[in-house]
């Protein structure tokens, strides 16, 4: 058996999330069907992160094992032909037999896009959260800095999260202004369910003047979800990349 690592991007709006579900089309399901068709044998795929329904990916990482002979260039072309138009595989590489895309990941980088203009965008409406009122990016940036380091993120944890602990280490937490966009980026060793979208919803409260940076830090320290802001819509969130050891 040989093991392979693939990098894939997808439009989350076309799927009910990453993980297999009995009554919904998922990225994992679409990928497994395509691989089984090409390799002519069942294939189980594991991913670096279980993105929720509606969440997009620019650089999701997954892996699979197969005893079939694999022409990587041919497999790449065939996969993209079967997955289009909602997903595309960037690369396929041989890896060690024990490679695990989730456990071996050093960090994951997410990006959340807010369209902060008075008018809606017909082009970006499926890939950003439209917030009409002006946002104070300086205040949001100051609040975002309090997330750096290791903390218990229970205050930003969605119901139904199965993780044994909510302690995570954040390596990067920052905002960027790009035209009409306010883009939040966060990199951490791992995430609890709903963490990024809960953080963004709370940061928007800071940007609107409904909370200050100190109160935001108090929300984090409270470990209580009811103290945080609303959950931002899924369609503004992107899994940008997953980092591994060279």
MIGUMI-873168 format. One record per residue (C-alpha): residue in three letters; chain; residue number from 1; z, y, x. Coordinates in nm, 4 decimals, decimal comma, always signed. Example, Ala and Ser with C-alpha at 12.3 -4.5 7.8 and 13.67 -1.06 7.14 Angstrom:
! residues 2
+------+-------+------+----------+----------+----------+
! resn ! chain ! resi !       pz !       py !       px !
+------+-------+------+----------+----------+----------+
!  ala !     A !    1 !  +0,7800 !  -0,4500 !  +1,2300 !
!  ser !     A !    2 !  +0,7140 !  -0,1060 !  +1,3670 !
+------+-------+------+----------+----------+----------+
END
This chain:
! residues 246
+------+-------+------+----------+----------+----------+
! resn ! chain ! resi !       pz !       py !       px !
+------+-------+------+----------+----------+----------+
!  unk !     A !    1 !  +0,0000 !  +0,0000 !  +0,0000 !
!  unk !     A !    2 !  -0,0902 !  +0,3441 !  +0,1252 !
!  unk !     A !    3 !  +0,0831 !  +0,6615 !  +0,0060 !
!  unk !     A !    4 !  -0,0889 !  +0,9923 !  -0,0571 !
!  unk !     A !    5 !  +0,0261 !  +1,3486 !  -0,1103 !
!  unk !     A !    6 !  -0,1748 !  +1,5804 !  -0,3307 !
!  unk !     A !    7 !  -0,1534 !  +1,9537 !  -0,3988 !
!  unk !     A !    8 !  -0,2559 !  +2,0569 !  -0,7486 !
!  unk !     A !    9 !  -0,2765 !  +2,3748 !  -0,9549 !
!  unk !     A !   10 !  -0,2835 !  +2,3886 !  -1,3336 !
!  unk !     A !   11 !  -0,2773 !  +2,6122 !  -1,6386 !
!  unk !     A !   12 !  +0,0526 !  +2,5230 !  -1,8013 !
!  unk !     A !   13 !  -0,0634 !  +2,6495 !  -2,1383 !
!  unk !     A !   14 !  -0,2802 !  +2,3389 !  -2,1716 !
!  unk !     A !   15 !  +0,0096 !  +2,0959 !  -2,1204 !
!  unk !     A !   16 !  +0,3475 !  +2,0074 !  -2,2642 !
!  unk !     A !   17 !  +0,4988 !  +2,0267 !  -1,9164 !
!  unk !     A !   18 !  +0,4745 !  +1,8131 !  -1,6044 !
!  unk !     A !   19 !  +0,6703 !  +1,5031 !  -1,7030 !
!  unk !     A !   20 !  +0,5326 !  +1,2196 !  -1,9150 !
!  unk !     A !   21 !  +0,6038 !  +1,2531 !  -2,2870 !
!  unk !     A !   22 !  +0,5102 !  +1,0168 !  -2,5702 !
!  unk !     A !   23 !  +0,3613 !  +1,2792 !  -2,8021 !
!  unk !     A !   24 !  +0,2213 !  +1,5482 !  -2,5721 !
!  unk !     A !   25 !  -0,0440 !  +1,5886 !  -2,3066 !
!  unk !     A !   26 !  +0,1279 !  +1,6439 !  -1,9701 !
!  unk !     A !   27 !  +0,0086 !  +1,7114 !  -1,6175 !
!  unk !     A !   28 !  +0,1571 !  +1,3871 !  -1,4893 !
!  unk !     A !   29 !  -0,0100 !  +1,1932 !  -1,7688 !
!  unk !     A !   30 !  -0,3506 !  +1,3530 !  -1,7120 !
!  unk !     A !   31 !  -0,3269 !  +1,2900 !  -1,3379 !
!  unk !     A !   32 !  -0,2208 !  +0,9270 !  -1,3794 !
!  unk !     A !   33 !  -0,5060 !  +0,8576 !  -1,6235 !
!  unk !     A !   34 !  -0,7611 !  +1,0153 !  -1,3911 !
!  unk !     A !   35 !  -0,6348 !  +0,8190 !  -1,0893 !
!  unk !     A !   36 !  -0,6292 !  +0,4928 !  -1,2856 !
!  unk !     A !   37 !  -0,9886 !  +0,5513 !  -1,3974 !
!  unk !     A !   38 !  -1,1109 !  +0,6186 !  -1,0442 !
!  unk !     A !   39 !  -0,9050 !  +0,3554 !  -0,8603 !
!  unk !     A !   40 !  -0,9352 !  +0,0993 !  -1,1425 !
!  unk !     A !   41 !  -0,5658 !  +0,0164 !  -1,1427 !
!  unk !     A !   42 !  -0,2504 !  +0,1742 !  -1,2892 !
!  unk !     A !   43 !  -0,1006 !  +0,4514 !  -1,0746 !
!  unk !     A !   44 !  +0,2423 !  +0,6165 !  -1,1042 !
!  unk !     A !   45 !  +0,2623 !  +0,9770 !  -0,9848 !
!  unk !     A !   46 !  +0,5808 !  +1,1612 !  -0,8844 !
!  unk !     A !   47 !  +0,6047 !  +1,5394 !  -0,8548 !
!  unk !     A !   48 !  +0,8043 !  +1,7928 !  -0,6569 !
!  unk !     A !   49 !  +0,9199 !  +1,9720 !  -0,9712 !
!  unk !     A !   50 !  +0,9207 !  +1,9160 !  -1,3467 !
!  unk !     A !   51 !  +0,7663 !  +2,2371 !  -1,4753 !
!  unk !     A !   52 !  +0,8349 !  +2,3034 !  -1,8441 !
!  unk !     A !   53 !  +0,5745 !  +2,3393 !  -2,1168 !
!  unk !     A !   54 !  +0,3653 !  +2,6513 !  -2,0609 !
!  unk !     A !   55 !  +0,4689 !  +2,7002 !  -1,6968 !
!  unk !     A !   56 !  +0,1800 !  +2,7223 !  -1,4510 !
!  unk !     A !   57 !  +0,1429 !  +2,5969 !  -1,0941 !
!  unk !     A !   58 !  -0,0567 !  +2,7276 !  -0,8004 !
!  unk !     A !   59 !  +0,0756 !  +2,4708 !  -0,5537 !
!  unk !     A !   60 !  +0,2524 !  +2,1775 !  -0,7190 !
!  unk !     A !   61 !  +0,2927 !  +1,8740 !  -0,4914 !
!  unk !     A !   62 !  +0,2775 !  +1,5138 !  -0,6076 !
!  unk !     A !   63 !  +0,2384 !  +1,1702 !  -0,4523 !
!  unk !     A !   64 !  +0,1221 !  +0,8224 !  -0,5426 !
!  unk !     A !   65 !  +0,0781 !  +0,4829 !  -0,3794 !
!  unk !     A !   66 !  -0,2157 !  +0,2462 !  -0,4144 !
!  unk !     A !   67 !  -0,3515 !  -0,0706 !  -0,2594 !
!  unk !     A !   68 !  -0,7070 !  +0,0378 !  -0,3384 !
!  unk !     A !   69 !  -0,9373 !  +0,1645 !  -0,0636 !
!  unk !     A !   70 !  -0,9441 !  +0,5441 !  -0,0854 !
!  unk !     A !   71 !  -1,2152 !  +0,7818 !  +0,0292 !
!  unk !     A !   72 !  -1,0125 !  +1,1015 !  +0,0139 !
!  unk !     A !   73 !  -1,3102 !  +1,3376 !  -0,0085 !
!  unk !     A !   74 !  -1,4663 !  +1,1314 !  -0,2859 !
!  unk !     A !   75 !  -1,1348 !  +1,0974 !  -0,4680 !
!  unk !     A !   76 !  -1,0855 !  +1,4751 !  -0,4562 !
!  unk !     A !   77 !  -1,4248 !  +1,5383 !  -0,6145 !
!  unk !     A !   78 !  -1,3763 !  +1,2700 !  -0,8796 !
!  unk !     A !   79 !  -1,0278 !  +1,3921 !  -0,9730 !
!  unk !     A !   80 !  -1,1471 !  +1,7476 !  -1,0176 !
!  unk !     A !   81 !  -1,4360 !  +1,6327 !  -1,2320 !
!  unk !     A !   82 !  -1,1956 !  +1,4487 !  -1,4651 !
!  unk !     A !   83 !  -0,9192 !  +1,7133 !  -1,4668 !
!  unk !     A !   84 !  -1,1320 !  +2,0223 !  -1,5269 !
!  unk !     A !   85 !  -1,1024 !  +2,2803 !  -1,6681 !
!  unk !     A !   86 !  -0,7217 !  +2,2986 !  -1,6845 !
!  unk !     A !   87 !  -0,6224 !  +2,1542 !  -1,3448 !
!  unk !     A !   88 !  -0,7634 !  +2,1261 !  -0,9939 !
!  unk !     A !   89 !  -0,6566 !  +1,9288 !  -0,6879 !
!  unk !     A !   90 !  -0,6636 !  +2,1264 !  -0,3629 !
!  unk !     A !   91 !  -0,6020 !  +1,8493 !  -0,1106 !
!  unk !     A !   92 !  -0,5222 !  +1,4814 !  -0,0619 !
!  unk !     A !   93 !  -0,3405 !  +1,3682 !  +0,2549 !
!  unk !     A !   94 !  -0,2009 !  +1,0412 !  +0,3869 !
!  unk !     A !   95 !  +0,1780 !  +1,0430 !  +0,4222 !
!  unk !     A !   96 !  +0,4575 !  +0,8047 !  +0,5182 !
!  unk !     A !   97 !  +0,5308 !  +0,5239 !  +0,2728 !
!  unk !     A !   98 !  +0,8752 !  +0,6688 !  +0,1951 !
!  unk !     A !   99 !  +0,7534 !  +1,0240 !  +0,1264 !
!  unk !     A !  100 !  +0,9190 !  +1,1680 !  -0,1859 !
!  unk !     A !  101 !  +0,7778 !  +1,5058 !  -0,2990 !
!  unk !     A !  102 !  +1,1026 !  +1,6052 !  -0,4696 !
!  unk !     A !  103 !  +1,3716 !  +1,4812 !  -0,2296 !
!  unk !     A !  104 !  +1,1804 !  +1,5713 !  +0,0874 !
!  unk !     A !  105 !  +1,1131 !  +1,9307 !  -0,0196 !
!  unk !     A !  106 !  +1,2972 !  +2,1956 !  +0,1814 !
!  unk !     A !  107 !  +1,2340 !  +2,4710 !  -0,0738 !
!  unk !     A !  108 !  +1,0238 !  +2,5778 !  -0,3696 !
!  unk !     A !  109 !  +0,8786 !  +2,9231 !  -0,4333 !
!  unk !     A !  110 !  +0,8353 !  +3,0537 !  -0,7881 !
!  unk !     A !  111 !  +0,6746 !  +3,3752 !  -0,9065 !
!  unk !     A !  112 !  +0,7227 !  +3,5469 !  -1,2413 !
!  unk !     A !  113 !  +0,4720 !  +3,8077 !  -1,3576 !
!  unk !     A !  114 !  +0,5669 !  +4,0913 !  -1,5934 !
!  unk !     A !  115 !  +0,2937 !  +4,3188 !  -1,7318 !
!  unk !     A !  116 !  +0,4757 !  +4,6518 !  -1,7552 !
!  unk !     A !  117 !  +0,2389 !  +4,8871 !  -1,9363 !
!  unk !     A !  118 !  +0,2484 !  +5,0375 !  -2,2849 !
!  unk !     A !  119 !  -0,0714 !  +4,8519 !  -2,3743 !
!  unk !     A !  120 !  -0,1260 !  +4,4788 !  -2,3764 !
!  unk !     A !  121 !  -0,3723 !  +4,3186 !  -2,1356 !
!  unk !     A !  122 !  -0,6393 !  +4,0997 !  -2,2963 !
!  unk !     A !  123 !  -0,6962 !  +3,9430 !  -1,9543 !
!  unk !     A !  124 !  -0,3380 !  +3,8709 !  -1,8416 !
!  unk !     A !  125 !  -0,1699 !  +3,8031 !  -2,1770 !
!  unk !     A !  126 !  -0,1620 !  +3,4253 !  -2,1156 !
!  unk !     A !  127 !  -0,0217 !  +3,4618 !  -1,7640 !
!  unk !     A !  128 !  +0,2423 !  +3,7357 !  -1,7869 !
!  unk !     A !  129 !  +0,5232 !  +3,8664 !  -2,0052 !
!  unk !     A !  130 !  +0,4349 !  +4,1991 !  -2,1658 !
!  unk !     A !  131 !  +0,7311 !  +4,4400 !  -2,1431 !
!  unk !     A !  132 !  +0,6274 !  +4,7784 !  -2,2859 !
!  unk !     A !  133 !  +0,9233 !  +4,9943 !  -2,1863 !
!  unk !     A !  134 !  +0,9286 !  +5,1174 !  -1,8232 !
!  unk !     A !  135 !  +1,1359 !  +4,9008 !  -1,5880 !
!  unk !     A !  136 !  +1,3576 !  +5,0367 !  -1,3096 !
!  unk !     A !  137 !  +1,2350 !  +4,8167 !  -1,0244 !
!  unk !     A !  138 !  +1,4864 !  +4,9599 !  -0,7747 !
!  unk !     A !  139 !  +1,7764 !  +4,8582 !  -1,0002 !
!  unk !     A !  140 !  +1,6234 !  +4,5145 !  -1,0573 !
!  unk !     A !  141 !  +1,5722 !  +4,4646 !  -0,6830 !
!  unk !     A !  142 !  +1,9345 !  +4,5535 !  -0,6112 !
!  unk !     A !  143 !  +2,0520 !  +4,3048 !  -0,8726 !
!  unk !     A !  144 !  +1,8172 !  +4,0347 !  -0,7421 !
!  unk !     A !  145 !  +1,9737 !  +4,0599 !  -0,3954 !
!  unk !     A !  146 !  +2,3030 !  +3,9273 !  -0,5318 !
!  unk !     A !  147 !  +2,1360 !  +3,5885 !  -0,5826 !
!  unk !     A !  148 !  +2,0762 !  +3,5336 !  -0,2114 !
!  unk !     A !  149 !  +2,2813 !  +3,2554 !  -0,0550 !
!  unk !     A !  150 !  +2,4572 !  +2,9603 !  -0,2140 !
!  unk !     A !  151 !  +2,5956 !  +3,0018 !  -0,5663 !
!  unk !     A !  152 !  +2,6734 !  +2,8120 !  -0,8827 !
!  unk !     A !  153 !  +2,3879 !  +2,9020 !  -1,1196 !
!  unk !     A !  154 !  +2,5468 !  +2,7713 !  -1,4402 !
!  unk !     A !  155 !  +2,5013 !  +3,1174 !  -1,5974 !
!  unk !     A !  156 !  +2,1250 !  +3,0724 !  -1,5678 !
!  unk !     A !  157 !  +2,1127 !  +2,7047 !  -1,6593 !
!  unk !     A !  158 !  +1,9349 !  +2,5877 !  -1,9747 !
!  unk !     A !  159 !  +2,0926 !  +2,3483 !  -2,2203 !
!  unk !     A !  160 !  +1,9963 !  +1,9877 !  -2,1592 !
!  unk !     A !  161 !  +1,9824 !  +2,0221 !  -1,7808 !
!  unk !     A !  162 !  +2,0622 !  +1,6829 !  -1,6290 !
!  unk !     A !  163 !  +2,1537 !  +1,8014 !  -1,2775 !
!  unk !     A !  164 !  +2,5016 !  +1,6933 !  -1,1694 !
!  unk !     A !  165 !  +2,5651 !  +2,0307 !  -1,0049 !
!  unk !     A !  166 !  +2,4352 !  +2,3846 !  -1,0609 !
!  unk !     A !  167 !  +2,4977 !  +2,4890 !  -0,6996 !
!  unk !     A !  168 !  +2,1744 !  +2,6022 !  -0,5325 !
!  unk !     A !  169 !  +2,0842 !  +2,7995 !  -0,2187 !
!  unk !     A !  170 !  +1,8490 !  +3,0957 !  -0,2694 !
!  unk !     A !  171 !  +1,6455 !  +3,1979 !  +0,0349 !
!  unk !     A !  172 !  +1,4399 !  +3,4765 !  -0,1189 !
!  unk !     A !  173 !  +1,4841 !  +3,6975 !  -0,4258 !
!  unk !     A !  174 !  +1,2682 !  +4,0086 !  -0,4504 !
!  unk !     A !  175 !  +1,0443 !  +4,2226 !  -0,6693 !
!  unk !     A !  176 !  +0,7027 !  +4,3690 !  -0,5992 !
!  unk !     A !  177 !  +0,5008 !  +4,6309 !  -0,7849 !
!  unk !     A !  178 !  +0,1303 !  +4,5518 !  -0,8000 !
!  unk !     A !  179 !  -0,0631 !  +4,7796 !  -1,0319 !
!  unk !     A !  180 !  +0,0711 !  +4,7226 !  -1,3818 !
!  unk !     A !  181 !  +0,2579 !  +4,4110 !  -1,2711 !
!  unk !     A !  182 !  +0,6220 !  +4,3737 !  -1,1767 !
!  unk !     A !  183 !  +0,6319 !  +4,0459 !  -0,9856 !
!  unk !     A !  184 !  +0,9560 !  +3,8620 !  -0,9172 !
!  unk !     A !  185 !  +0,9618 !  +3,5946 !  -0,6450 !
!  unk !     A !  186 !  +1,2424 !  +3,3527 !  -0,5787 !
!  unk !     A !  187 !  +1,2606 !  +3,0734 !  -0,3223 !
!  unk !     A !  188 !  +1,5437 !  +2,8192 !  -0,3232 !
!  unk !     A !  189 !  +1,6220 !  +2,4722 !  -0,1982 !
!  unk !     A !  190 !  +1,6131 !  +2,3569 !  -0,5620 !
!  unk !     A !  191 !  +1,6445 !  +2,4928 !  -0,9163 !
!  unk !     A !  192 !  +1,8366 !  +2,3982 !  -1,2277 !
!  unk !     A !  193 !  +1,6465 !  +2,3778 !  -1,5540 !
!  unk !     A !  194 !  +1,5456 !  +2,7172 !  -1,6921 !
!  unk !     A !  195 !  +1,6945 !  +2,9002 !  -1,3935 !
!  unk !     A !  196 !  +1,4055 !  +3,1324 !  -1,3052 !
!  unk !     A !  197 !  +1,3245 !  +3,2306 !  -1,6629 !
!  unk !     A !  198 !  +1,6937 !  +3,3026 !  -1,7372 !
!  unk !     A !  199 !  +1,7211 !  +3,5132 !  -1,4227 !
!  unk !     A !  200 !  +1,4103 !  +3,7112 !  -1,5151 !
!  unk !     A !  201 !  +1,5314 !  +3,7707 !  -1,8689 !
!  unk !     A !  202 !  +1,8565 !  +3,9092 !  -1,7283 !
!  unk !     A !  203 !  +1,6809 !  +4,1191 !  -1,4627 !
!  unk !     A !  204 !  +1,4730 !  +4,2796 !  -1,7369 !
!  unk !     A !  205 !  +1,7974 !  +4,3891 !  -1,9047 !
!  unk !     A !  206 !  +1,8843 !  +4,5582 !  -1,5738 !
!  unk !     A !  207 !  +1,5395 !  +4,7177 !  -1,5566 !
!  unk !     A !  208 !  +1,5798 !  +4,8556 !  -1,9093 !
!  unk !     A !  209 !  +1,9190 !  +5,0075 !  -1,8267 !
!  unk !     A !  210 !  +2,1143 !  +4,7669 !  -2,0477 !
!  unk !     A !  211 !  +2,3021 !  +4,6244 !  -1,7483 !
!  unk !     A !  212 !  +2,3615 !  +4,7405 !  -1,3910 !
!  unk !     A !  213 !  +2,3479 !  +4,5460 !  -1,0631 !
!  unk !     A !  214 !  +2,7251 !  +4,4937 !  -1,0542 !
!  unk !     A !  215 !  +2,7251 !  +4,3546 !  -1,4075 !
!  unk !     A !  216 !  +2,4376 !  +4,1256 !  -1,3106 !
!  unk !     A !  217 !  +2,6472 !  +3,9895 !  -1,0229 !
!  unk !     A !  218 !  +2,9350 !  +3,9424 !  -1,2681 !
!  unk !     A !  219 !  +2,7058 !  +3,7317 !  -1,4890 !
!  unk !     A !  220 !  +2,6311 !  +3,5043 !  -1,1946 !
!  unk !     A !  221 !  +3,0009 !  +3,4730 !  -1,1126 !
!  unk !     A !  222 !  +3,0916 !  +3,3990 !  -1,4757 !
!  unk !     A !  223 !  +2,9010 !  +3,0661 !  -1,4749 !
!  unk !     A !  224 !  +2,8562 !  +3,1179 !  -1,8508 !
!  unk !     A !  225 !  +2,5045 !  +3,1114 !  -1,9980 !
!  unk !     A !  226 !  +2,6068 !  +3,3276 !  -2,2925 !
!  unk !     A !  227 !  +2,6770 !  +3,6153 !  -2,0512 !
!  unk !     A !  228 !  +2,3167 !  +3,6220 !  -1,9229 !
!  unk !     A !  229 !  +2,0101 !  +3,7732 !  -2,0847 !
!  unk !     A !  230 !  +1,7363 !  +3,6010 !  -2,2864 !
!  unk !     A !  231 !  +1,5065 !  +3,3371 !  -2,1432 !
!  unk !     A !  232 !  +1,1770 !  +3,4922 !  -2,0353 !
!  unk !     A !  233 !  +0,8597 !  +3,3361 !  -2,1851 !
!  unk !     A !  234 !  +0,7211 !  +3,0332 !  -2,0018 !
!  unk !     A !  235 !  +0,3665 !  +3,1683 !  -1,9637 !
!  unk !     A !  236 !  +0,4663 !  +3,4268 !  -1,7009 !
!  unk !     A !  237 !  +0,6061 !  +3,1684 !  -1,4567 !
!  unk !     A !  238 !  +0,4193 !  +3,0049 !  -1,1682 !
!  unk !     A !  239 !  +0,5266 !  +2,7407 !  -0,9176 !
!  unk !     A !  240 !  +0,3609 !  +2,8929 !  -0,6102 !
!  unk !     A !  241 !  +0,4349 !  +2,6417 !  -0,3353 !
!  unk !     A !  242 !  +0,6631 !  +2,3670 !  -0,2068 !
!  unk !     A !  243 !  +0,7737 !  +2,3693 !  +0,1576 !
!  unk !     A !  244 !  +0,8219 !  +2,0577 !  +0,3721 !
!  unk !     A !  245 !  +0,8974 !  +1,9857 !  +0,7355 !
!  unk !     A !  246 !  +0,5877 !  +1,9860 !  +0,9517 !
+------+-------+------+----------+----------+----------+
END
